[in-house]
């Protein structure tokens, strides 16, 4: 299987053989259950649907309950589709973190922390005017001029201005796998991963 759904537990650090302190992120990778296998004949494309983390029955629609019951599992909170793997899997199969045993590198997709509405200094690292000289008042973090006046008499698309920041889907590629703890479904990778503690991520081989 090329990927699993997981959760960001937090950050820690480990010491390398050379004695260097390496910052790492701890991820809970699975266990995920195969809830549906799609094929070219029945669905027009090949994919595998996997689910992660149990959901209460009272929060599950009848359609969802029937779907998960058909796969022989309890309802799941998170469900994604991934490209059909080379190896064969079937509904009800459980996928664990051990699938990354042969993968020295992984790619992680998550949702970055939302910052709300922010100005240009925080959002785009603008410098501001630095000094409140020459009669300027409350201009230290202002964006400055936006362009010409009579032409084009509008703001160009893509102009860097204040706005909602964060909450974007971010993918970090080629994170080194430092340690796998199969008994706790934990994966320790080198570096940082987008999102807050407890946020959901997708981990790819």
Backbone bond lengths (Angstrom), bond angles and torsions (degrees), N, CA, C in turn:
res aa  C-N    CA-C-N  psi(-1)  N-CA   C-N-CA  omega(-1)  CA-C   N-CA-C  phi
1 X - - - 1.467 - - 1.527 110.20 -
2 X 1.317 117.48 139.13 1.469 118.76 -177.32 1.516 114.80 -82.06
3 X 1.344 119.25 -14.22 1.456 118.40 -176.10 1.508 113.95 -161.84
4 X 1.354 114.61 167.48 1.462 123.20 178.98 1.524 109.19 -140.30
5 X 1.330 116.10 155.90 1.458 120.99 169.97 1.523 107.17 -89.88
6 X 1.322 116.57 142.87 1.453 120.22 -179.42 1.511 111.69 -148.74
7 X 1.314 114.78 -166.25 1.452 121.55 -177.45 1.526 108.99 -143.65
8 X 1.321 115.44 140.71 1.467 120.18 177.68 1.521 109.04 -80.89
9 X 1.330 116.39 119.52 1.469 121.33 -179.47 1.525 110.98 -86.70
10 X 1.313 117.20 -42.01 1.465 120.59 -178.44 1.515 109.88 157.63
11 X 1.329 115.68 -168.55 1.462 120.78 -178.97 1.523 110.72 -116.24
12 X 1.323 114.46 153.62 1.455 121.77 177.24 1.522 107.04 -151.98
13 X 1.298 116.95 -166.04 1.461 120.46 176.69 1.524 109.21 -146.70
14 X 1.314 115.85 150.21 1.463 122.16 177.01 1.515 108.46 -130.16
15 X 1.314 115.98 156.67 1.453 121.27 178.73 1.520 109.72 -97.58
16 X 1.328 115.46 133.63 1.458 120.65 177.58 1.521 109.82 -79.59
17 X 1.340 115.05 175.93 1.463 120.04 178.51 1.521 110.78 -62.53
18 X 1.346 115.29 -31.04 1.477 119.15 -179.76 1.526 112.10 -80.18
19 X 1.332 117.28 -4.96 1.460 120.77 179.46 1.511 114.08 92.77
20 X 1.350 117.69 9.14 1.464 120.94 178.88 1.530 110.38 -81.04
21 X 1.317 116.23 141.04 1.458 121.98 177.74 1.542 108.47 -87.35
22 X 1.325 117.23 113.09 1.472 122.05 -173.54 1.527 109.42 -106.53
23 X 1.351 117.94 121.69 1.474 119.90 176.36 1.523 110.58 -69.13
24 X 1.321 116.47 135.78 1.461 121.53 -176.07 1.524 110.66 -137.67
25 X 1.330 115.47 158.62 1.461 123.07 175.43 1.520 108.51 -113.48
26 X 1.329 115.58 134.80 1.467 121.21 178.29 1.527 108.29 -98.10
27 X 1.328 116.15 125.36 1.459 122.26 -178.87 1.520 109.36 -120.38
28 X 1.327 115.48 138.96 1.459 119.87 169.50 1.524 106.79 -91.26
29 X 1.326 116.67 114.05 1.463 122.09 -176.11 1.527 108.82 -107.12
30 X 1.331 116.25 101.40 1.459 120.62 -179.67 1.518 111.63 76.24
31 X 1.333 116.85 -162.88 1.456 126.37 0.91 1.530 112.18 -72.34
32 X 1.318 116.17 142.07 1.458 122.71 178.91 1.532 109.86 -112.29
33 X 1.323 115.39 148.37 1.461 121.46 -179.02 1.527 108.69 -112.20
34 X 1.321 116.28 135.13 1.464 120.75 174.78 1.526 108.05 -73.03
35 X 1.341 116.83 116.04 1.461 120.87 -177.08 1.520 112.71 -100.02
36 X 1.340 117.73 -18.12 1.463 120.55 178.53 1.520 109.34 -165.97
37 X 1.323 115.56 142.91 1.460 121.49 174.34 1.517 107.82 -116.85
38 X 1.329 117.01 117.99 1.459 121.88 -178.42 1.521 109.33 -99.34
39 X 1.326 115.32 141.19 1.464 121.06 -177.10 1.524 110.38 -127.34
40 X 1.320 114.49 164.76 1.462 120.42 178.71 1.527 111.14 -62.03
41 X 1.331 116.41 -36.22 1.456 120.30 -175.85 1.522 112.51 -69.92
42 X 1.330 117.17 -42.11 1.468 120.49 -174.13 1.521 113.87 -94.42
43 X 1.344 117.36 -32.60 1.463 120.20 -173.00 1.525 113.66 -119.01
44 X 1.313 117.58 -9.19 1.450 120.45 -179.94 1.508 114.11 88.45
45 X 1.314 117.34 -5.83 1.467 121.38 176.36 1.521 108.53 -156.91
46 X 1.318 116.16 160.92 1.461 121.62 -178.08 1.518 110.10 -102.96
47 X 1.320 116.63 125.66 1.463 121.69 178.79 1.522 109.24 -160.78
48 X 1.310 115.21 162.81 1.460 121.87 176.54 1.521 107.93 -122.53
49 X 1.324 116.70 129.19 1.467 121.96 178.49 1.523 108.23 -99.10
50 X 1.331 116.50 127.70 1.466 120.45 -179.99 1.527 109.28 -124.46
51 X 1.328 115.80 150.30 1.458 122.21 179.89 1.518 110.91 -123.12
52 X 1.337 114.77 151.35 1.467 120.90 -176.67 1.514 110.24 -139.09
53 X 1.288 116.85 137.25 1.461 126.82 175.23 1.535 111.51 70.38
54 X 1.322 114.87 124.34 1.466 120.86 -177.03 1.524 112.14 -67.34
55 X 1.343 114.40 147.57 1.461 122.13 177.55 1.515 108.95 -122.06
56 X 1.339 117.05 144.90 1.456 121.19 -179.18 1.530 110.29 -67.34
57 X 1.317 114.72 147.09 1.466 120.33 -179.67 1.528 111.83 -61.44
58 X 1.340 116.54 -36.90 1.466 119.72 -176.80 1.528 112.32 -68.09
59 X 1.327 117.44 -18.11 1.452 121.68 178.02 1.528 111.70 -99.17
60 X 1.328 116.76 11.56 1.452 121.56 -175.50 1.527 110.20 -114.65
61 X 1.326 116.00 133.72 1.463 119.98 176.98 1.536 109.85 -72.90
62 X 1.330 115.77 163.51 1.462 119.99 179.98 1.526 111.09 -64.65
63 X 1.313 115.97 -37.19 1.464 119.53 178.40 1.525 110.92 -63.09
64 X 1.337 116.16 -43.63 1.470 120.00 178.11 1.521 110.85 -64.82
65 X 1.340 116.46 -42.49 1.467 119.98 -179.73 1.517 111.10 -58.76
66 X 1.344 116.40 -43.86 1.450 120.04 178.63 1.511 112.79 -64.81
67 X 1.330 115.27 -37.47 1.467 120.40 179.98 1.527 110.65 -63.74
68 X 1.331 117.06 -47.53 1.465 120.48 -178.55 1.526 111.58 -72.26
69 X 1.335 116.72 -33.61 1.464 120.23 178.73 1.520 110.66 -64.50
70 X 1.327 115.99 -36.22 1.455 120.72 177.93 1.526 111.33 -63.38
71 X 1.343 115.66 -31.83 1.469 120.43 178.57 1.521 111.82 -84.31
72 X 1.351 116.85 -6.38 1.458 120.46 178.92 1.510 113.51 76.19
73 X 1.332 117.22 34.09 1.456 120.71 179.62 1.520 110.04 -140.93
74 X 1.334 116.26 168.06 1.459 121.38 177.91 1.528 108.77 -80.53
75 X 1.342 118.15 160.79 1.472 119.85 179.23 1.528 112.46 -57.70
76 X 1.316 115.51 146.09 1.464 121.97 -178.12 1.522 110.57 -118.04
77 X 1.343 115.60 146.94 1.461 121.35 -179.86 1.523 111.88 -73.72
78 X 1.320 116.58 -43.39 1.457 121.16 -174.22 1.521 110.14 -118.09
79 X 1.316 115.47 128.04 1.463 121.24 -179.89 1.527 108.36 -132.42
80 X 1.324 116.71 131.18 1.456 121.56 176.56 1.526 109.46 -135.63
81 X 1.323 115.52 162.85 1.459 121.72 173.48 1.517 108.88 -111.86
82 X 1.323 115.33 138.24 1.459 120.61 176.28 1.514 108.55 -128.66
83 X 1.321 115.83 159.55 1.463 120.52 -179.07 1.521 110.72 -58.60
84 X 1.297 115.25 144.86 1.462 120.94 -178.02 1.526 110.16 -61.30
85 X 1.328 117.70 127.58 1.459 120.71 -178.55 1.518 111.95 -80.17
86 X 1.320 114.84 170.98 1.458 119.41 179.07 1.533 110.35 -71.26
87 X 1.350 116.38 -39.78 1.460 119.09 179.70 1.516 110.41 -79.31
88 X 1.316 116.16 156.55 1.453 121.51 -176.53 1.528 110.68 -88.65
89 X 1.325 116.21 134.06 1.462 122.10 173.59 1.525 107.21 -133.10
90 X 1.321 115.58 159.04 1.449 120.54 -179.22 1.511 111.08 -133.12
91 X 1.329 117.93 164.82 1.469 121.38 178.21 1.529 110.96 -55.87
92 X 1.335 115.05 134.25 1.453 120.49 -179.48 1.512 114.19 95.65
93 X 1.325 117.91 -13.89 1.468 120.30 178.61 1.528 110.01 -67.54
94 X 1.325 116.15 141.07 1.463 122.19 -178.94 1.522 109.27 -102.50
95 X 1.327 116.26 129.20 1.461 122.70 179.44 1.518 108.54 -108.49
96 X 1.320 117.32 131.08 1.463 121.90 -175.60 1.528 110.73 -120.25
97 X 1.327 114.47 176.62 1.464 121.40 -178.29 1.521 111.72 -65.94
98 X 1.312 117.93 -16.39 1.458 121.07 -178.07 1.527 112.20 -64.94
99 X 1.329 116.99 -14.23 1.461 119.40 177.64 1.530 111.46 -66.11
100 X 1.347 117.62 -15.64 1.465 121.04 179.52 1.528 112.31 -94.59
101 X 1.336 117.68 8.81 1.467 120.85 -178.27 1.524 111.87 -59.24
102 X 1.326 116.39 -34.83 1.470 120.26 -177.04 1.529 112.13 -98.59
103 X 1.349 117.01 9.59 1.470 120.44 -177.20 1.525 110.02 -110.14
104 X 1.341 118.59 106.00 1.467 119.73 178.00 1.518 113.36 -72.60
105 X 1.362 116.89 -18.45 1.460 121.63 -178.59 1.520 109.26 -131.31
106 X 1.334 116.82 147.03 1.460 121.49 175.61 1.530 109.14 -135.89
107 X 1.317 115.23 161.26 1.462 123.04 175.02 1.517 107.94 -117.75
108 X 1.332 116.87 134.89 1.464 121.34 -175.04 1.528 109.53 -122.65
109 X 1.341 115.89 130.75 1.458 122.95 176.10 1.517 108.96 -113.39
110 X 1.336 116.66 128.20 1.465 121.45 179.53 1.513 110.92 -147.12
111 X 1.314 116.01 178.90 1.463 122.58 177.59 1.520 108.85 -105.54
112 X 1.335 116.63 121.45 1.453 120.94 -176.67 1.529 111.25 -67.46
113 X 1.306 116.09 159.52 1.459 121.18 -179.19 1.526 110.67 -63.02
114 X 1.315 117.09 135.04 1.448 121.21 176.69 1.512 111.49 -79.78
115 X 1.331 117.48 133.45 1.467 122.19 -177.85 1.528 112.45 -109.41
116 X 1.339 116.83 -3.20 1.460 118.45 -177.26 1.515 111.41 76.31
117 X 1.332 116.48 -162.37 1.469 121.19 179.59 1.524 108.51 -77.81
118 X 1.331 116.56 123.63 1.461 121.66 -177.77 1.520 110.30 -129.40
119 X 1.315 115.59 155.67 1.453 121.93 177.94 1.516 111.48 -82.28
120 X 1.333 115.49 -179.62 1.464 120.22 -173.39 1.521 112.80 -72.50
121 X 1.342 117.90 -24.82 1.465 119.31 -179.49 1.530 109.98 -67.76
122 X 1.328 117.02 -45.18 1.455 119.82 179.20 1.522 111.58 -78.06
123 X 1.329 116.01 -36.22 1.461 119.49 -173.16 1.521 112.96 -77.38
124 X 1.343 117.51 -40.29 1.457 120.98 -175.33 1.529 113.34 -125.90
125 X 1.323 117.18 11.19 1.466 121.50 178.75 1.533 112.73 61.99
126 X 1.348 117.17 33.41 1.463 119.76 173.08 1.530 108.99 -61.67
127 X 1.322 115.16 152.79 1.463 119.95 -177.35 1.521 112.44 -89.02
128 X 1.347 117.57 -23.27 1.459 118.72 -173.47 1.517 110.26 78.66
129 X 1.326 117.54 -171.36 1.464 119.97 -178.23 1.519 112.74 -93.10
130 X 1.342 116.10 -1.30 1.465 122.85 175.14 1.520 113.56 71.52
131 X 1.329 117.47 -59.92 1.466 119.96 -174.58 1.517 110.41 -118.56
132 X 1.327 115.50 140.28 1.467 120.71 178.06 1.518 109.54 -89.15
133 X 1.340 116.65 57.85 1.465 121.14 -178.26 1.528 109.48 -103.49
134 X 1.321 115.76 177.50 1.470 123.88 177.82 1.530 111.80 55.22
135 X 1.296 115.75 36.77 1.451 119.05 173.76 1.516 115.19 79.98
136 X 1.324 117.67 6.67 1.464 118.75 -179.50 1.525 110.02 -73.45
137 X 1.325 114.97 145.63 1.458 119.64 -177.52 1.528 109.01 -134.64
138 X 1.324 116.70 123.84 1.458 122.52 178.06 1.537 111.99 54.66
139 X 1.327 115.57 45.79 1.466 119.65 -179.27 1.534 111.70 -116.34
140 X 1.321 117.77 11.16 1.456 119.97 -170.75 1.534 112.39 -64.52
141 X 1.335 118.02 -33.51 1.464 121.37 -177.41 1.531 112.00 -117.49
142 X 1.316 116.99 23.42 1.469 121.12 -178.16 1.526 110.26 -80.88
143 X 1.341 118.43 153.57 1.462 120.45 -179.35 1.511 114.24 -74.70
144 X 1.343 118.52 -23.69 1.459 120.31 -177.43 1.508 111.98 89.24
145 X 1.325 117.27 -163.25 1.461 122.30 -176.51 1.522 111.35 -65.55
146 X 1.344 115.30 144.89 1.465 120.57 179.77 1.520 112.68 -102.54
147 X 1.323 118.18 -4.83 1.457 119.51 178.94 1.515 111.24 144.20
148 X 1.327 116.06 -163.84 1.463 122.12 -177.22 1.522 110.46 -73.89
149 X 1.348 115.87 169.75 1.458 120.47 -174.72 1.523 112.11 -101.01
150 X 1.332 117.46 -71.34 1.465 119.87 -174.06 1.528 111.89 -65.86
151 X 1.305 116.69 -34.63 1.458 120.31 173.41 1.518 108.59 -133.26
152 X 1.310 120.40 129.59 1.466 127.81 8.97 1.539 113.54 -90.66
153 X 1.309 118.80 4.91 1.465 122.69 179.32 1.529 112.04 58.18
154 X 1.299 115.61 30.87 1.466 120.23 177.16 1.523 108.11 -158.99
155 X 1.290 115.69 171.45 1.464 120.80 177.27 1.523 108.37 -98.08
156 X 1.308 116.93 126.41 1.459 121.09 179.91 1.523 111.31 -63.78
157 X 1.313 116.14 146.60 1.460 120.57 174.96 1.523 109.91 -62.81
158 X 1.307 115.62 140.60 1.455 120.00 178.85 1.509 114.20 87.44
159 X 1.335 117.80 1.80 1.457 120.48 178.47 1.528 109.50 -61.94
160 X 1.312 116.07 133.28 1.463 120.07 -178.72 1.533 109.86 -75.57
161 X 1.312 114.91 110.80 1.461 121.20 -178.48 1.525 108.78 -138.64
162 X 1.325 115.61 177.66 1.454 119.69 177.91 1.515 110.76 -65.67
163 X 1.313 116.99 153.47 1.459 120.28 179.34 1.513 111.47 172.41
164 X 1.328 114.88 -176.77 1.460 119.76 -178.47 1.524 109.97 -67.26
165 X 1.294 115.25 132.44 1.457 121.70 -172.47 1.521 110.15 -121.56
166 X 1.321 115.95 141.13 1.465 120.90 177.84 1.514 111.79 81.50
167 X 1.325 115.46 -171.84 1.448 120.63 -178.52 1.515 113.02 69.67
168 X 1.332 117.25 25.84 1.460 121.71 -178.32 1.531 110.64 -103.72
169 X 1.315 115.93 155.31 1.460 120.57 174.13 1.517 108.94 -77.01
170 X 1.313 116.50 120.31 1.463 122.09 -175.66 1.530 108.75 -124.26
171 X 1.321 116.41 134.51 1.460 121.92 177.19 1.518 109.46 -115.40
172 X 1.332 115.66 127.37 1.462 121.66 176.59 1.523 107.36 -110.86
173 X 1.331 116.21 119.92 1.448 120.66 -174.60 1.521 111.78 -95.60
174 X 1.322 114.73 155.38 1.466 123.77 170.37 1.526 113.09 55.14
175 X 1.333 115.48 56.94 1.455 120.62 172.41 1.530 108.63 -89.69
176 X 1.300 116.47 129.36 1.463 120.29 -176.86 1.523 110.73 -73.82
177 X 1.325 116.03 132.31 1.472 121.36 176.94 1.522 108.31 -80.42
178 X 1.331 116.36 117.32 1.459 121.26 -178.57 1.531 112.08 -91.59
179 X 1.335 116.10 -36.22 1.468 119.09 -175.95 1.521 109.55 -161.08
180 X 1.321 116.98 146.32 1.460 123.75 173.79 1.523 108.29 -122.38
181 X 1.342 115.87 128.20 1.469 121.29 178.78 1.528 106.80 -116.81
182 X 1.344 118.16 88.31 1.468 120.95 -171.62 1.519 114.29 -64.70
183 X 1.346 117.73 -31.91 1.467 119.36 -177.36 1.519 112.45 -66.16
184 X 1.347 117.50 -22.90 1.465 122.12 178.18 1.526 112.63 -114.02
185 X 1.335 117.04 8.10 1.471 122.50 -179.08 1.524 112.12 57.46
186 X 1.315 117.62 36.96 1.458 121.78 -176.11 1.517 111.04 -106.50
187 X 1.337 113.87 143.49 1.458 122.68 177.21 1.521 107.60 -128.61
188 X 1.322 117.24 123.64 1.465 122.26 179.86 1.521 108.30 -105.86
189 X 1.352 116.14 118.89 1.459 120.89 -178.48 1.523 109.65 -118.20
190 X 1.319 115.18 152.22 1.463 121.52 -179.92 1.526 109.97 -77.23
191 X 1.339 116.59 133.04 1.459 120.52 176.01 1.512 112.56 96.27
192 X 1.334 115.28 -170.08 1.457 122.00 -174.46 1.519 110.89 -102.74
193 X 1.329 114.11 157.29 1.460 122.75 -179.37 1.522 107.69 -128.09
194 X 1.336 119.86 137.76 1.466 120.92 -178.86 1.517 112.29 -63.10
195 X 1.351 115.72 147.78 1.455 120.25 175.74 1.515 112.85 110.73
196 X 1.333 114.90 165.49 1.453 121.97 178.18 1.523 109.74 -89.47
197 X 1.309 116.19 171.60 1.460 120.10 175.55 1.528 109.32 -62.21
198 X 1.301 116.00 135.31 1.450 120.77 -179.78 1.511 114.71 87.02
199 X 1.340 117.61 -2.90 1.469 119.92 -179.77 1.528 109.77 -80.43
200 X 1.327 115.36 153.53 1.457 120.92 -177.18 1.530 110.92 -84.20
201 X 1.315 115.18 144.69 1.461 121.79 179.78 1.521 108.35 -136.55
202 X 1.325 114.90 162.17 1.472 121.38 172.56 1.516 106.79 -117.10
203 X 1.317 116.07 126.02 1.457 122.22 -176.43 1.521 108.05 -108.50
204 X 1.342 115.41 123.87 1.471 121.54 -177.97 1.508 110.48 -112.94
205 X 1.328 115.13 148.97 1.460 120.08 173.39 1.532 109.64 -70.08
